Amino acid sequence: MGAMTTTDHGADRVETVPLFDVITPGASTGIGSLPHRDARAGVEFALREHELAVIPSLPRRSPAEAMIAQALVGVPGIALGQYGSIAVDVDRIDTSAVRTDLGSDSFVGFRTFCDVALERGLAGMPVKWQFVGPITLGVALIRAGVPVDVAFEVGETAVRQHVRALHAEVARCMPGSPQLVLFDEPWLGELADQDFPIDPDHAIDLLSGAMASLQPDATVGVHCCARTDWASVLAAGPQVLSLPATGDLVSVGGYLQRFLEHDGWIAWGAVATDGPIGVTAGRAWYHLSGLWCELVQGGADPVALRRQSFVTPHCGLGMHSPVVAERVCRTVRDISRRVRDQATAARFVLGA
């Protein structure tokens, strides 16, 4: 996990320092979507408000930047409507011909970030981005009328094709920059339901394959806002788990501890993003530290909980206003500072 990777850029070979070697404990970061309608403003926000910069998607700027719409760009037989609807001609679907069109309306936020990175010479700066996972994309296609086997074949192929293309573009514009790529899988919360369209083992294989398509060139992980079977998710082999910091995690504390023991990192969603946003940093910190106390009582390592952590909102901020998004990010940074202070104190006490 800590090995240095090398990326080819024509005649140049650019070495990339491992992400975890350059990230401070408790670093603040975001979860993908932002509410800005102006792409440049969204990118400036993403660079300014997060310690680990996030390449944003901007679904309010255009429905084409919604996560399902992004993943279906360049899939023959599937067209996107003006307001994000999906039109499918099953007979024309051809997974062998999936192409990634970075010039499309779906990637304006992504493209603008890369342009700014080139302008400012941000080579070597760690960066995070997010893309829908194959399970959630497959479910979305089933709901649009695509047969189950075709839906998940498209989900698998389209996600792998697009993330490889996006990773290559970031590496071109930001050579030497460690990339953290999270696969967004909100439908993982339904994985154990009897009527879920595929069995859990098949789903985890799909997710594992998507992550493997970027390794070892990127650090990969899974984001899920919903309650899910985290033991099954861990079986897919993520290096980072991104999850809301809620009390139900105590029941899977043993799995989380083993994940940390194997050098995994957790992005703790410490600030709620559903409903009215009124949580203060003090209250959010109280909930996160209380959860950590319960996990420690169950056997978790208190040092690893803090040192192998990011701090985030629960989910993306695309449905809120820029003012609210700024308030949430300010709260996340405040909590991040508290985590870092505790991690530093723990190292001092232990002589590390």
Residue pairs with C-beta under 8 A, 6 or more apart in sequence:
1 18
1 20
1 219
1 239
1 263
2 18
2 20
2 21
2 263
3 18
3 216
4 15
4 16
4 17
4 18
5 15
5 16
5 18
5 216
5 217
6 13
6 14
6 15
6 16
7 13
7 14
7 16
7 171
7 175
7 176
7 217
8 14
9 171
9 172
9 175
12 175
14 171
14 175
14 176
15 176
16 176
16 177
16 178
16 217
17 124
17 176
17 178
18 178
18 219
19 126
19 178
19 179
19 180
19 219
20 219
20 263
20 265
20 308
22 126
22 178
23 52
23 126
23 310
24 51
24 340
25 306
25 307
25 308
25 309
25 339
25 340
25 343
25 344
26 306
26 309
26 310
26 311
26 335
26 336
26 337
26 338
26 339
26 340
26 343
27 51
27 52
27 310
27 311
27 336
28 50
28 51
28 52
28 310
28 311
28 312
28 329
28 332
28 333
28 335
28 336
29 50
29 51
29 52
29 53
29 54
29 128
29 267
29 310
29 311
29 312
30 46
30 49
30 50
30 54
30 56
30 128
30 312
30 313
30 316
30 317
30 329
30 332
31 54
31 130
31 223
31 242
31 269
31 312
31 313
31 314
31 315
31 316
31 317
32 54
32 56
32 57
32 67
32 129
32 130
32 182
32 184
32 223
32 316
32 318
33 56
33 57
33 58
33 59
33 65
33 67
33 316
33 317
33 318
33 319
34 42
34 45
34 46
34 56
34 57
34 58
34 109
34 316
34 317
34 318
34 322
34 325
35 58
35 60
35 317
35 318
35 319
35 320
35 321
35 322
35 324
35 325
36 42
36 45
36 56
36 58
36 60
36 61
36 322
37 58
37 60
37 61
38 61
39 58
39 61
39 108
39 109
39 111
39 112
40 112
40 116
41 322
42 56
42 58
42 61
42 109
42 112
43 56
43 109
43 112
43 113
43 116
44 116
45 56
45 322
45 325
45 326
46 53
46 54
46 55
46 56
46 113
47 53
47 116
49 325
49 326
49 329
49 330
49 333
50 329
51 333
51 336
52 126
52 127
52 128
52 180
52 310
53 125
53 126
53 127
53 128
54 127
54 128
54 129
54 130
55 109
55 110
55 113
55 114
55 127
55 128
55 129
55 170
56 109
56 113
57 65
57 66
57 67
57 70
57 109
57 110
57 130
57 316
57 318
58 65
58 108
58 109
58 318
59 65
59 66
59 318
60 318
60 319
61 108
61 109
62 105
62 106
62 108
63 69
63 80
63 82
63 83
63 84
64 70
64 73
64 80
64 84
64 104
64 105
64 106
65 105
65 106
65 107
65 108
65 109
66 84
67 130
67 131
67 132
67 136
67 184
68 84
68 86
68 132
68 136
68 137
68 140
69 80
69 84
69 86
69 106
70 106
70 107
70 131
70 132
70 162
71 131
71 132
71 137
71 155
71 158
71 159
71 162
72 78
72 80
72 86
72 137
72 158
73 80
73 100
73 101
73 104
73 106
73 107
73 162
74 98
74 99
74 100
74 101
74 104
74 158
74 161
74 162
75 93
75 95
75 98
75 154
75 158
76 92
76 93
76 94
76 97
76 98
77 88
77 89
77 90
77 91
77 92
77 93
77 94
78 86
78 87
78 88
78 89
78 93
78 141
78 154
79 86
79 87
79 88
80 86
80 87
80 106
81 87
86 140
86 141
86 144
88 141
88 144
88 145
88 146
90 145
90 146
90 147
90 150
93 146
93 150
93 154
95 153
95 154
95 157
95 158
96 157
98 154
98 157
98 158
98 161
98 162
99 161
100 161
100 162
100 165
100 166
101 107
102 110
102 111
102 165
102 166
102 169
103 111
107 166
110 129
110 166
110 169
114 169
114 170
114 172
114 173
114 174
115 173
116 122
117 123
117 125
117 127
117 170
117 173
117 174
118 173
122 174
122 177
123 174
123 175
123 176
123 177
124 174
124 175
124 176
124 177
125 174
125 177
126 177
126 178
126 179
126 180
127 170
127 174
127 177
127 178
127 179
127 180
128 179
128 180
128 181
128 182
129 166
129 170
129 179
129 180
129 181
129 182
130 181
130 182
130 183
130 184
130 223
131 159
131 162
131 163
131 166
131 181
131 182
131 183
131 184
132 159
132 183
132 184
132 185
133 159
133 183
133 184
133 185
133 188
133 206
133 207
133 210
133 222
134 152
134 155
134 156
134 159
134 160
134 183
134 206
134 207
134 209
134 210
135 152
135 155
135 185
135 187
135 188
135 191
135 203
135 206
135 207
136 155
136 184
136 185
136 186
136 187
136 188
137 154
137 155
137 158
137 159
138 148
138 151
138 152
138 154
138 155
138 156
138 197
138 198
138 206
139 151
139 187
139 190
139 197
141 150
141 151
141 154
141 155
142 148
142 151
142 197
146 154
148 197
148 198
151 197
152 197
152 198
152 202
152 206
155 206
156 206
156 209
156 210
159 183
159 210
160 209
160 210
160 213
163 181
163 210
163 213
163 214
164 213
164 214
167 179
167 181
167 214
167 217
167 218
170 177
170 179
171 177
171 179
171 217
178 218
178 219
179 217
179 218
179 219
180 218
180 219
180 220
180 221
180 240
181 214
181 218
181 219
181 220
181 221
182 220
182 221
182 222
182 223
182 240
182 242
182 267
183 207
183 210
183 211
183 220
183 221
183 222
183 223
184 223
184 224
185 207
185 222
185 223
185 224
186 224
186 225
186 226
188 203
188 222
188 224
188 226
188 228
188 229
188 233
189 224
189 225
189 226
189 227
189 228
190 196
190 226
191 200
191 203
191 228
191 229
191 232
192 200
192 229
196 203
200 229
200 232
203 232
204 232
204 233
204 235
204 236
205 236
207 222
207 233
207 236
208 235
208 236
208 237
211 220
211 221
211 222
211 236
211 237
211 238
212 237
214 220
219 239
219 240
220 238
220 239
220 240
221 238
221 239
221 240
221 241
221 242
221 265
221 267
222 233
222 236
222 238
222 240
222 241
222 242
223 242
223 243
223 267
224 233
224 242
224 243
225 243
225 244
225 269
225 314
225 315
227 246
227 248
230 241
230 243
230 249
230 252
230 255
230 256
231 252
231 255
233 241
234 241
234 255
234 258
234 259
238 264
239 263
239 264
239 265
240 264
240 265
240 266
240 267
240 310
241 256
241 259
241 264
241 265
241 266
241 267
242 266
242 267
242 269
242 310
242 312
243 249
243 266
243 267
243 268
243 269
244 269
244 272
244 314
244 315
245 268
245 269
245 270
245 287
245 288
245 291
246 291
247 291
247 294
249 256
249 291
249 295
250 291
250 294
250 295
250 298
253 294
253 295
253 298
253 299
253 300
254 298
254 299
256 266
256 295
256 300
257 295
257 298
257 299
257 300
257 301
257 304
259 266
260 266
260 300
260 301
260 304
260 305
260 308
261 301
261 304
263 308
264 308
265 308
265 309
265 310
266 305
266 308
266 309
266 310
267 309
267 310
267 311
267 312
268 288
268 309
268 310
268 311
268 312
269 312
269 313
269 314
269 315
270 284
270 285
270 287
270 288
270 311
270 312
270 313
270 332
270 335
271 279
271 284
271 312
271 313
271 314
271 328
271 331
271 332
271 335
272 279
272 284
272 313
272 314
273 313
273 314
273 315
273 316
273 317
273 320
273 328
274 314
274 315
277 320
277 324
277 327
277 328
279 331
280 331
281 330
281 331
281 334
281 335
284 331
284 335
285 334
285 335
285 338
288 311
288 335
292 300
292 302
292 305
292 306
295 305
296 302
296 305
302 346
303 343
303 346
303 347
303 350
306 339
306 342
306 343
306 346
307 343
307 346
307 347
309 339
309 343
311 332
311 335
311 336
311 339
312 332
313 328
313 329
313 332
317 324
317 325
317 328
317 329
320 328
346 352
